[in-house]
């Protein structure tokens, strides 16, 4: 009986560490971490993935889950999992930012509807683009990519090994390209509607009695929808490229984490 408690703690630790990391990642990850996915389903999915990832878990040193060090290790898994989920959420955020930019430029920001994905109201263009991103996410096997990344993270950042501040800094610096990528997609729609507004402005100077601004609102919306229809067909390809960049960023972070682990192991050896 005396040896039963350490054995149970070891078995609990093997299951608890991947569960914490996977649960934190799924809570922040795109689509799966949205409000439309029930929390019990997310917990059940985390339990299944935790069992699958038990062979991949690497613990730097034996840790008692009930100790203070175990609490710190739990927080460490939550931070690493949240970092991985946030990195994948950047691609989705770029497309949603595109929707907000386009809808505000076309005058559709007033047309809001209940968004079941976020549990709040959003404009119709962002809702349409979010559905398109969901289809693109599963078409490139994004759920399998998430599982593979979280499994590889246990080799780069083992349990109890800590995380590098460079990882958090790299993710923060990569937020800039979210806005640049969204702006790059929104430029055709914004520029086209701007030309229409300038044209109606000149016409209104020539014939002010026609009140062309009341007609211009409808024309801008129609013209913006036409340009948006031409842009939407490139959104899935753009989303796939942004996801590839996220994977390259995570690969660089994991390579840095593995190299640091090898240096620390050599120093301790």
KELUMKOL-624810 format. One record per residue: residue in three letters; x, y, z of N, C-alpha, C in turn. Coordinates in steps of 0.1 Angstrom, whole numbers, padded with zeros to 4 digits, always signed. Example, Ala and Ser with C-alpha at 12.3 -4.5 7.8 and 13.67 -1.06 7.14 Angstrom:
# KELUMKOL-624810
ALA+0132-0057+0078+0123-0045+0078+0132-0033+0078 SER+0128-0022+0071+0137-0011+0071+0129+0000+0079 
# end
This chain:
# KELUMKOL-624810
UNK+0008-0012+0000+0000+0000+0000+0008+0013+0000 UNK+0020+0012+0006+0029+0024+0006+0034+0028-0008 UNK+0036+0018-0016+0040+0021-0030+0029+0024-0039 UNK+0016+0023-0035+0005+0025-0043+0003+0040-0046 UNK+0005+0049-0036+0003+0063-0038+0012+0069-0048 UNK+0026+0066-0047+0034+0072-0058+0031+0067-0072 UNK+0026+0054-0073+0023+0049-0086+0010+0056-0091 UNK+0000+0059-0082-0012+0066-0086-0008+0080-0090 UNK+0001+0086-0083+0004+0100-0086+0012+0101-0100 UNK+0020+0090-0102+0026+0090-0115+0017+0088-0126 UNK+0007+0079-0125-0003+0078-0135-0012+0090-0137 UNK-0015+0097-0126-0023+0109-0127-0015+0120-0134 UNK-0002+0121-0131+0006+0131-0137+0007+0129-0152 UNK+0009+0116-0156+0009+0113-0171-0003+0117-0178 UNK-0014+0117-0171-0027+0121-0178-0030+0135-0176 UNK-0026+0141-0164-0030+0155-0161-0023+0165-0169 UNK-0010+0163-0172-0003+0173-0179-0008+0175-0193 UNK-0009+0164-0201-0015+0167-0215-0029+0172-0215 UNK-0037+0168-0204-0051+0173-0204-0051+0188-0202 UNK-0042+0194-0193-0042+0208-0191-0038+0216-0203 UNK-0027+0210-0210-0022+0217-0222-0032+0217-0233 UNK-0038+0205-0235-0048+0204-0246-0061+0212-0243 UNK-0065+0212-0231-0077+0220-0227-0075+0235-0229 UNK-0063+0240-0225-0060+0254-0227-0059+0257-0242 UNK-0054+0248-0250-0052+0251-0264-0066+0251-0271 UNK-0075+0242-0268-0088+0241-0274-0097+0253-0269 UNK-0094+0258-0258-0102+0270-0253-0099+0282-0261 UNK-0087+0283-0267-0083+0295-0274-0083+0293-0289 UNK-0082+0280-0293-0081+0277-0307-0093+0282-0315 UNK-0091+0284-0328-0102+0288-0337-0113+0277-0338 UNK-0125+0281-0339-0137+0272-0342-0140+0264-0330 UNK-0130+0255-0326-0133+0247-0314-0134+0255-0301 UNK-0127+0266-0300-0128+0274-0288-0139+0284-0289 UNK-0147+0284-0299-0158+0294-0300-0169+0290-0290 UNK-0178+0300-0287-0189+0298-0278-0199+0288-0283 UNK-0199+0286-0296-0209+0276-0301-0206+0262-0298 UNK-0193+0259-0294-0189+0245-0290-0192+0244-0275 UNK-0200+0235-0271-0203+0234-0256-0191+0230-0248 UNK-0190+0235-0236-0178+0232-0228-0177+0218-0224 UNK-0188+0210-0222-0186+0196-0219-0180+0188-0231 UNK-0184+0192-0243-0178+0186-0255-0163+0189-0256 UNK-0159+0201-0253-0145+0205-0253-0137+0197-0243 UNK-0143+0196-0231-0136+0188-0220-0135+0173-0225 UNK-0145+0168-0231-0145+0154-0235-0134+0152-0246 UNK-0134+0161-0255-0123+0161-0265-0109+0162-0259 UNK-0108+0170-0249-0095+0171-0243-0091+0159-0235 UNK-0101+0152-0229-0098+0139-0223-0093+0129-0233 UNK-0100+0128-0244-0096+0118-0254-0082+0121-0259 UNK-0079+0134-0263-0066+0137-0268-0055+0135-0257 UNK-0058+0138-0244-0049+0136-0234-0044+0121-0233 UNK-0054+0112-0234-0051+0098-0234-0042+0094-0246 UNK-0045+0099-0257-0038+0096-0269-0023+0102-0268 UNK-0021+0113-0262-0008+0120-0261+0000+0115-0249 UNK-0005+0106-0241+0003+0101-0230+0017+0096-0234 UNK+0018+0088-0245+0032+0084-0249+0041+0095-0253 UNK+0036+0106-0257+0044+0117-0262+0048+0127-0251 UNK+0043+0125-0239+0045+0135-0228+0060+0132-0223 UNK+0067+0143-0222+0081+0142-0216+0081+0152-0204 UNK+0084+0146-0193+0085+0153-0180+0100+0155-0177 UNK+0104+0168-0174+0118+0171-0172+0122+0165-0159 UNK+0114+0164-0149+0117+0158-0136+0104+0153-0129 UNK+0104+0143-0121+0091+0138-0115+0085+0150-0107 UNK+0072+0152-0109+0065+0162-0102+0052+0157-0096 UNK+0050+0160-0083+0038+0156-0076+0027+0166-0080 UNK+0016+0161-0086+0005+0171-0090-0001+0178-0078 UNK+0000+0172-0066-0007+0178-0055+0002+0188-0047 UNK+0015+0190-0052+0024+0199-0045+0023+0213-0052 UNK+0030+0223-0046+0030+0236-0051+0037+0236-0065 UNK+0048+0228-0066+0054+0227-0079+0045+0221-0090 UNK+0036+0212-0085+0026+0207-0095+0016+0218-0099 UNK+0012+0227-0090+0004+0238-0094+0010+0247-0104 UNK+0023+0250-0102+0031+0258-0111+0032+0252-0125 UNK+0034+0238-0124+0035+0231-0137+0022+0231-0144 UNK+0011+0231-0137-0003+0232-0143-0005+0245-0150 UNK-0001+0256-0143-0001+0269-0149+0008+0270-0161 UNK+0019+0263-0161+0028+0263-0172+0022+0257-0184 UNK+0015+0245-0182+0008+0239-0193-0003+0247-0199 UNK-0010+0255-0190-0021+0263-0195-0015+0275-0204 UNK-0004+0280-0200+0002+0291-0208+0007+0286-0221 UNK+0014+0274-0221+0019+0269-0234+0007+0265-0243 UNK-0003+0259-0238-0015+0255-0246-0022+0268-0251 UNK-0024+0278-0243-0030+0290-0247-0021+0297-0258 UNK-0008+0296-0257+0001+0302-0267-0001+0295-0281 UNK-0002+0281-0281-0004+0274-0293-0018+0277-0299 UNK-0028+0278-0291-0042+0281-0296-0042+0295-0301 UNK-0036+0305-0294-0036+0319-0299-0029+0320-0312 UNK-0018+0313-0314-0011+0314-0327-0020+0310-0339 UNK-0028+0299-0337-0037+0295-0348-0049+0304-0349 UNK-0052+0311-0338-0063+0320-0339-0060+0333-0347 UNK-0047+0336-0349-0043+0348-0356-0048+0347-0371 UNK-0048+0336-0377-0053+0335-0391-0067+0338-0392 UNK-0075+0333-0383-0090+0335-0382-0092+0350-0379 UNK-0084+0356-0370-0086+0370-0367-0084+0379-0379 UNK-0074+0375-0388-0072+0383-0400-0084+0384-0409 UNK-0090+0372-0411-0102+0372-0419-0114+0380-0413 UNK-0115+0379-0400-0126+0386-0393-0124+0401-0394 UNK-0111+0405-0393-0108+0419-0394-0111+0424-0408 UNK-0108+0416-0418-0112+0419-0432-0127+0421-0433 UNK-0135+0413-0427-0149+0415-0427-0154+0428-0421 UNK-0148+0432-0410-0152+0444-0404-0148+0456-0412 UNK-0136+0455-0418-0131+0466-0427-0140+0468-0439 UNK-0144+0457-0445-0152+0457-0457-0166+0462-0454 UNK-0172+0457-0444-0186+0461-0440-0187+0475-0436 UNK-0177+0480-0429-0177+0495-0426-0175+0504-0438 UNK-0167+0499-0447-0165+0507-0459-0177+0507-0469 UNK-0185+0496-0469-0196+0494-0477-0209+0500-0471 UNK-0208+0504-0458-0220+0508-0452-0229+0497-0446 UNK-0224+0485-0445-0231+0474-0440-0228+0471-0425 UNK-0220+0480-0419-0218+0478-0404-0230+0480-0396 UNK-0240+0486-0401-0253+0488-0394-0261+0475-0394 UNK-0259+0467-0405-0267+0454-0406-0260+0443-0398 UNK-0263+0442-0385-0257+0432-0376-0267+0421-0374 UNK-0262+0410-0371-0271+0398-0368-0264+0390-0357 UNK-0272+0382-0350-0267+0374-0339-0257+0363-0345 UNK-0245+0363-0339-0235+0354-0344-0234+0342-0334 UNK-0238+0330-0337-0238+0319-0328-0224+0314-0325 UNK-0214+0318-0333-0200+0313-0331-0194+0321-0319 UNK-0197+0334-0318-0191+0342-0307-0201+0345-0296 UNK-0213+0342-0298-0223+0345-0288-0226+0360-0287 UNK-0224+0367-0298-0226+0382-0298-0231+0386-0312 UNK-0233+0399-0314-0238+0403-0327-0226+0408-0336 UNK-0227+0405-0348-0216+0408-0358-0223+0412-0371 UNK-0215+0418-0380-0220+0422-0393-0221+0410-0402 UNK-0229+0411-0412-0232+0400-0421-0219+0395-0429 UNK-0211+0405-0433-0199+0401-0440-0189+0393-0432 UNK-0187+0397-0419-0178+0389-0411-0184+0375-0408 UNK-0197+0374-0407-0203+0361-0405-0201+0352-0417 UNK-0203+0358-0429-0201+0350-0441-0186+0345-0442 UNK-0177+0354-0439-0163+0351-0440-0159+0341-0429 UNK-0165+0341-0417-0162+0332-0407-0166+0318-0411 UNK-0178+0317-0417-0182+0304-0422-0173+0298-0433 UNK-0168+0307-0442-0159+0303-0452-0146+0298-0446 UNK-0141+0305-0435-0129+0301-0428-0131+0287-0421 UNK-0142+0285-0416-0145+0272-0410-0144+0260-0420 UNK-0149+0263-0432-0148+0253-0443-0133+0251-0447 UNK-0126+0262-0448-0112+0261-0452-0104+0254-0441 UNK-0107+0257-0428-0100+0251-0417-0101+0235-0417 UNK-0113+0230-0419-0114+0216-0419-0110+0210-0433 UNK-0110+0218-0443-0105+0212-0456-0090+0210-0456 UNK-0083+0218-0449-0068+0216-0448-0064+0207-0436 UNK-0074+0200-0430-0072+0192-0418-0066+0200-0407 UNK-0072+0211-0404-0067+0219-0393-0068+0213-0379 UNK-0078+0204-0377-0080+0197-0364-0068+0187-0362 UNK-0064+0181-0373-0053+0172-0372-0040+0179-0370 UNK-0039+0191-0376-0027+0199-0374-0025+0204-0360 UNK-0037+0208-0354-0037+0212-0340-0032+0200-0331 UNK-0037+0188-0334-0033+0177-0325-0018+0174-0327 UNK-0013+0175-0339+0001+0172-0342+0010+0183-0335 UNK+0006+0195-0335+0014+0206-0329+0015+0204-0314 UNK+0003+0201-0308+0004+0200-0293+0011+0188-0289 UNK+0012+0177-0297+0020+0166-0294+0035+0169-0295 UNK+0038+0176-0306+0052+0180-0307+0057+0190-0297 UNK+0048+0197-0291+0052+0207-0281+0057+0201-0269 UNK+0053+0189-0266+0059+0182-0254+0074+0179-0255 UNK+0078+0178-0267+0093+0176-0270+0100+0189-0269 UNK+0094+0200-0273+0101+0213-0273+0100+0219-0259 UNK+0088+0218-0253+0087+0224-0239+0082+0213-0230 UNK+0091+0205-0225+0086+0194-0216+0080+0199-0203 UNK+0072+0191-0197+0066+0195-0184+0076+0198-0173 UNK+0075+0209-0167+0084+0213-0157+0096+0220-0162 UNK+0098+0221-0176+0110+0227-0181+0109+0242-0183 UNK+0097+0248-0181+0094+0262-0183+0093+0266-0197 UNK+0090+0278-0200+0089+0283-0213+0098+0296-0215 UNK+0102+0298-0227+0110+0309-0230+0102+0322-0232 UNK+0107+0333-0227+0100+0346-0229+0100+0350-0244 UNK+0110+0344-0252+0110+0347-0266+0098+0341-0273 UNK+0092+0331-0268+0080+0325-0274+0069+0335-0273 UNK+0066+0341-0262+0056+0350-0260+0058+0363-0268 UNK+0071+0367-0269+0075+0379-0276+0073+0377-0291 UNK+0076+0365-0296+0074+0362-0310+0060+0362-0314 UNK+0051+0357-0306+0037+0357-0309+0031+0371-0309 UNK+0036+0379-0300+0031+0393-0299+0035+0401-0312 UNK+0048+0399-0316+0053+0406-0328+0046+0401-0340 UNK+0041+0389-0341+0035+0384-0353+0020+0388-0354 UNK+0015+0395-0343+0002+0400-0344+0001+0411-0355 UNK+0012+0418-0358+0013+0429-0368+0008+0424-0381 UNK+0013+0412-0385+0010+0407-0399-0005+0403-0400 UNK-0012+0402-0388-0027+0399-0389-0034+0411-0396 UNK-0030+0423-0391-0036+0435-0396-0031+0438-0411 UNK-0019+0435-0413-0014+0437-0427-0020+0428-0437 UNK-0022+0415-0433-0028+0405-0442-0043+0409-0444 UNK-0050+0413-0434-0064+0418-0435-0065+0430-0444 UNK-0056+0439-0442-0056+0452-0450-0053+0449-0465 UNK-0044+0439-0467-0040+0435-0481-0052+0430-0488 UNK-0061+0422-0482-0073+0417-0488-0084+0428-0489 UNK-0084+0437-0480-0095+0447-0480-0092+0459-0489 UNK-0079+0460-0494-0075+0472-0502-0084+0473-0515 UNK-0087+0462-0523-0095+0464-0535-0109+0469-0532 UNK-0115+0464-0521-0129+0469-0518-0128+0483-0513 UNK-0119+0486-0504-0118+0500-0499-0115+0510-0510 UNK-0105+0506-0519-0102+0516-0530-0113+0517-0540 UNK-0120+0507-0543-0131+0508-0552-0143+0516-0547 UNK-0146+0514-0534-0157+0522-0529-0153+0537-0527 UNK-0140+0539-0524-0135+0553-0523-0136+0560-0537 UNK-0133+0553-0548-0134+0559-0561-0149+0563-0564 UNK-0158+0554-0560-0172+0557-0562-0177+0569-0554 UNK-0172+0570-0542-0176+0581-0533-0170+0594-0539 UNK-0157+0594-0544-0152+0606-0550-0159+0610-0562 UNK-0163+0600-0570-0171+0603-0582-0184+0610-0579 UNK-0191+0605-0569-0204+0611-0566-0202+0624-0559 UNK-0190+0626-0553-0187+0639-0547-0185+0650-0558 UNK-0178+0646-0569-0177+0655-0580-0190+0658-0587 UNK-0198+0648-0588-0211+0650-0595-0220+0659-0586 UNK-0219+0657-0573-0227+0665-0564-0223+0680-0565 UNK-0210+0683-0568-0206+0697-0569-0211+0702-0583 UNK-0212+0694-0593-0217+0699-0606-0232+0701-0605 UNK-0240+0691-0599-0254+0692-0599-0259+0690-0584 UNK-0258+0700-0576-0261+0698-0561-0276+0696-0559 UNK-0285+0700-0569-0299+0698-0567-0304+0683-0568 UNK-0295+0675-0574-0299+0661-0576-0298+0652-0563 UNK-0291+0657-0553-0290+0650-0541-0284+0636-0543 UNK-0272+0635-0549-0267+0623-0554-0262+0614-0542 UNK-0260+0620-0530-0255+0612-0519-0265+0602-0515 UNK-0278+0605-0516-0288+0595-0512-0288+0583-0522 UNK-0285+0586-0534-0283+0575-0544-0270+0568-0543 UNK-0260+0576-0539-0246+0570-0538-0245+0559-0528 UNK-0253+0560-0517-0252+0550-0507-0255+0536-0512 UNK-0266+0535-0520-0270+0522-0526-0260+0518-0537 UNK-0255+0527-0545-0245+0524-0555-0232+0519-0549 UNK-0228+0525-0538-0215+0521-0531-0217+0506-0526 UNK-0229+0504-0520-0231+0490-0515-0231+0480-0526 UNK-0238+0483-0537-0238+0473-0548-0224+0471-0554 UNK-0217+0482-0556-0204+0481-0562-0194+0474-0552 UNK-0196+0477-0539-0188+0469-0529-0190+0455-0529 UNK-0203+0451-0530-0207+0437-0531-0201+0430-0543 UNK-0200+0437-0554-0194+0432-0567-0179+0429-0565 UNK-0172+0439-0559-0158+0437-0557-0155+0426-0546 UNK-0164+0426-0536-0163+0416-0526-0164+0402-0531 UNK-0173+0400-0541-0175+0387-0547-0162+0383-0555 UNK-0155+0392-0560-0142+0389-0566-0131+0386-0556 UNK-0132+0392-0545-0121+0390-0534-0123+0377-0527 UNK-0136+0373-0524-0139+0362-0516-0133+0349-0521 UNK-0132+0347-0534-0126+0335-0540-0112+0333-0537 UNK-0105+0344-0532-0091+0342-0528-0089+0341-0513 UNK-0100+0342-0506-0099+0341-0491-0094+0327-0486 UNK-0099+0316-0491-0094+0303-0486-0079+0301-0489 UNK-0074+0305-0501-0060+0304-0504-0052+0313-0495 UNK-0057+0325-0492-0050+0334-0483-0050+0328-0469 UNK-0061+0322-0465-0061+0316-0451-0051+0305-0450 UNK-0050+0297-0461-0041+0285-0460-0026+0290-0459 UNK-0023+0301-0466-0010+0307-0466-0007+0312-0452 UNK-0016+0319-0446-0014+0324-0432-0013+0313-0422 UNK-0020+0302-0424-0019+0291-0415-0005+0284-0417 UNK+0000+0284-0429+0014+0279-0431+0024+0288-0424 UNK+0022+0301-0424+0031+0310-0417+0031+0307-0402 UNK+0019+0305-0397+0018+0301-0383+0026+0289-0379 UNK+0024+0279-0388+0032+0266-0386+0047+0269-0386 UNK+0051+0277-0396+0066+0280-0396+0070+0287-0384 UNK+0062+0296-0379+0065+0303-0366+0066+0294-0355 UNK+0056+0285-0353+0057+0275-0343+0068+0265-0344 UNK+0072+0262-0356+0083+0253-0358+0096+0260-0354 UNK+0097+0273-0357+0109+0280-0352+0110+0281-0337 UNK+0098+0283-0330+0098+0284-0316+0101+0270-0309 UNK+0096+0259-0315+0099+0246-0310+0114+0242-0312 UNK+0119+0246-0323+0134+0244-0325+0142+0251-0315 UNK+0138+0264-0312+0145+0272-0302+0143+0265-0288 UNK+0131+0260-0285+0129+0254-0272+0137+0241-0271 UNK+0138+0233-0282+0146+0220-0281+0161+0223-0280 UNK+0166+0234-0286+0180+0237-0285+0183+0242-0271 UNK+0174+0249-0265+0176+0254-0251+0176+0242-0242 UNK+0166+0232-0244+0166+0220-0236+0179+0212-0237 UNK+0184+0211-0249+0197+0204-0250+0208+0210-0243 UNK+0209+0224-0243+0219+0231-0236+0218+0229-0221 UNK+0205+0230-0216+0203+0228-0201+0206+0214-0197 UNK+0203+0204-0206+0206+0191-0202+0221+0188-0202 UNK+0228+0195-0211+0243+0193-0211+0249+0200-0198 UNK+0243+0211-0194+0248+0218-0182+0246+0210-0170 UNK+0234+0204-0169+0231+0196-0157+0239+0183-0157 UNK+0242+0178-0169+0250+0166-0170+0264+0168-0166 
# end
